[in-house]
Amino acid sequence: MNIGICNLTIVPLRNTASHRSEMVSQLLFGERFEILDDQEEWIFVRLLDIPYEGWVQKGQFELISFDINSGYSGIPVQVVDIAGAEVWTDNGIFVSLLPGTLVPAIFTKSNAFTPYRIEGDLRSAVSIDFRSEIQKLIYFYRNSPYLWGGRSHLGIDCSGLTQAVYRHFGVMLPRDAYQQAEEGIVVDFLTEINPGDLAFFDNADGNITHVGVMIDKEHIMHASAKVRIDKMDSEGIFNKDINRYTHKLRIIKRYF
């Protein structure tokens, strides 16, 4: 099995092997994947940590050895916090790291596994930090532009936002909203909502198409044109800018 690793800040994961193809997601630095198909300019991959498939252009990754790949197993993970970080290689190559990028301990200590050296705003990615850190993340991600397939504050979609927020606390959610809704524990009543619960919304066909992070029992942060904060009740999300409901509530889930 050939294993690759994203060695750039962020790269597109596309639906087909073409620059004109839809971007279905993005890879962040350090994310590993299995190479399933190898063509002249593109590879077809499946991510290892959160299974998701797509095409990556050659030149936007590097192959890694068994030693580096095995060095990921069972080790502490840190997350790049909002001030960002940077990575250096033995050859002096510099790459910026975006907030929300997960950094295994093998990248922050001198060892034989990897040529990477990472410095910057790092902290342990643990769920017990949620209450003390969530307001900072709300301020940071708020007003980020919407981008289909996006996973960072430079451009993000609804499930990319919820995935990014949870990554700050070491919780690995699936990529798409309907997949995230399949996990977690159901919150039966709005009065029982805790900060950090995820609310899911469906379309006219009953398919889950949207998700957001509950800030409290009445307010939600979600990506719709931009990352915004709106009121939510049993009917759904109410956008005061246009004076109407925009998303119909389906279910609320809790993950820690």
N, C-alpha and C positions, 0 to 999 in steps of 0.2 A: 504494500500500500504506500503510495507516494503522498507525503504530507507537505503542504505549503503553509506559509505564514505571511500575513500582510505586513509589509515592512515600510509602509507609507502612512501618513496621518489618517487618511480616509480614502477609500476607493469605491467606485460603483460596482454593484452586483446586478448584472443585467439578465433579462428574460431570454434573450438569444445572443448569439455571438456577433454583435454589431453595436457600434457606437450609437446608432439610431434607435436601438431597442429600448424598451421600457426599463427603467431602473427599479428593480423590485426591492432592493435593500442596499446597504452599504457595509463594508468591512472596516473595522477600526484596527489600528496598529496592534499587532500581537495576536490577532485572532487566527486560529489554525483551521485548516480544512483538508479534507481528502480530495484528491484529484480523480475525478471519475472519467473524464474525457480530455484528450489533448489534441488540439487542432493547431493550424499554422500560427495564428495570432492570438488564440483564446484558449482557456481551459474551462471545463465545466466542473464545479466543485460542490461539495456538501460540507457545511460548517460542522465542526466537531462538538463544540460546547452547546450550541443551540441549533439542532439540525435545520438547515435551510439551504436551498440549492439555487445556483445561478452561474452565470458566466463572468469570468474575470479576464481582463486583458493581460497578456504576458508583459512582463516588465514591472508589474505592480505587486509582486510577491517574490518570495524566494523559497526554495526547497529547504527543509530542515532535516537534521539527522535524527536518528532514533534517540540519542542521548538528550537532545533538546526537548523532543516531544515527551519523553518519559519524565523529564524534569518538571513537567506541569503537575504531575499526579500528587494529590494530597498536600499541596503546599499552601501557605497563606497567600491571600490576594489583597493587593491594595488597589485603590481607585484614584485616578487623576481628579483632583478637586477643581473648583471653579477658576483658580488662578492658572491652571494649565501646567504642563511639564514639557520636558524635552528629552530626547534620546540621542545618544552619541554611539558611534561604532568605533571599533579599533582603527578604522581608516579615517576617522575624523568626520564622518558623514553625520549631519544633523537633521533631525526630524522633530517637528512640533507634535505634541500630543494633546488631544482635545479632552475637556472634562467628560467624565463618564467612561474613559478608556480604562479597562482593567489591566493591572500590571502584576503578574506573578512574581513572587519573591526572587526567582532566579534572575530577573532583570534588574534588580536593585542591589544585588550583592555581587562581589567579585567571585567568579567560579568558572569552572571549565565548560559549563553547558552552553553559554551564549556570549557573543561578542557585544551585546548591547549593554549600555550603562545609562540608567534613567535617573534624572534629577528633576526636582520641582515640587509642586504642591500635591503631595500624596498623603492618603490616610487609609486606615484599615476599612475594608468594605464589609461592615457588619450591621445587622438590622437594629441593634440596640441604639444606634446613633440616629434613628429616624426622627424622633421628636425634636432633637436638638439641631438637626441639620435641614429639615424639610423646608423651613421658611426661607433659608438661604437659597435653596434650589429653585423654589418658586420664583423668587426675584430674578435668579439667573436665567431661567428658561423662558420667562414671560416675555412676550412680544417677538420670540424667535419666529422667522418666516416659515410658512408651511411648505414642505417639499415632499412629494410622493416618494416613498422609499427612504427618506432621510432619517438619520439617527443622531444628529448633533444639533447644537444651538445655532449652527450656521444654516440649517434647514432641516425640518423634522416633520414627520407625519404623526397621526394620533397614537398608533401603537408603538412607533419609534420613541415617542415621548414617555409613555408609561414604562417601556423597557429601559430607557435611559435612566429614569428616576430610580427604578428599582436596582439597576446595576450599581448605583452609588452606595447601595447597602448590601451588595453581594448576593442579591436575589436574581436569578437568571430566568426571566420570563420568555416564553416563546415570542416569535417575531410579530405575528398578525393578531388582530383583535379577537377574532373568533377562536384562535388557538389559546390565547390568554384566558378567555372565558371558560375554557374547558378545565382549567386548574383552579386552585383556591377553594375557599369555603364560602357558601352562600350567606349573605347578610340579609335576613328576612325583612327587616323594617328599617325605614330611613332614620328612625330615632336611635338605631343601634350603630349607625355609621361611625367609624373611627377615621381620623386623618390617615391617608394612605390607602384606604380601600379603593378599589377600581370599580367604576360604573360603566356598564356596557349598554349600547343602544343599537336598535335594529331598524331595518328598512321596511317598506311595505310588504315585502315577501317574507319577513320574519328572519332575515339573515343578519347576524351581528356585523356591523360595519363601522362602528365608532367606539372609542373608549377614552376615559379620562380619569384623572387622579382626584379623589375627594380631598379637599382641604379641611372642611368641617362638614357638619350635617347638611349644610345648605349651599355650599360653594364648591365648584369643580374647576380644575385646571385641565384644559384640553387644547388640542391643535385643530383649529378650524379657520383657515386663511392665515392665521398666526396663532401662537400659543397665547391663550386668553383665559381669563377667569370669569365665569358666569354663575348665575344662580341655578340650582337644580331642585326639582321637587318630584313628586310621584309620577308626574306626566313626562318630565324630561328636562332638557336644558332650555332655559329661557334667555334669549339674547336681547338685552335691553336696547342695544343700538338699532335693531330693526323691529323691536317690539313684538316678537313672536317666538314660539318654541321652534327650535331647529333640529332637535334630536329626541327620539322617543325612548324612554328608559325601558330596558329589558331586565337587567339583573345587576346585582352588586356582589362583588367577591372580595374576600380578604385573604392575604397571603402570608402575614406574620402578625 
